[in-house]
Every structure is written in C-alpha cells, then in structure tokens.
C-alpha cells in the first residue's frame, strides 16, 4: 500500500467534503477543466481558484490528487 501524504498542518484552508466531491459525478459525460484552465477561463490566478474552492464559492471534484472543475460550474460563477 502506498504511503498517503497528510495535508500540510500549516495550511490555512482545510477542504471539506462539501467543497470537494471525489466521485459523485462521471468524468466521461461532462467537460472538465484543470485548475490552470479554470484560472485562464476566469482570468484569475491558480491560487485565486484554490481560494474560491476553499471558500465554497466554486465546486471542485477530485481526480486522484488533482482538482477538476465542471465547465458549467465555472460559467455559472461568471454569470453570478
């Protein structure tokens, strides 16, 4: 079994299940964006995207250890 890294204790933002959803949605049926792509789409930095996730403003799904964003969620953030 692989060693699982624990989150950094000094992290100021702790993600909860309400902010990051592991596998509730199929990755095959929707268009997904990486953190970098979502940042470019929103014209903000990657760090700012992570802050939006931590604050619960933008929903992220986990693919392994990486966040993925539904394009429709990113577009909804622009419209709001």
Secondary structure, 3 states (H helix, E strand, C coil): CCCCCCCCCCCCCCCCCCCEECCCCCCCCCCEECHHHHHHHHCCCHHHHHHHHHCCCCCEEEECCEEEEEHHHHHHHHHC
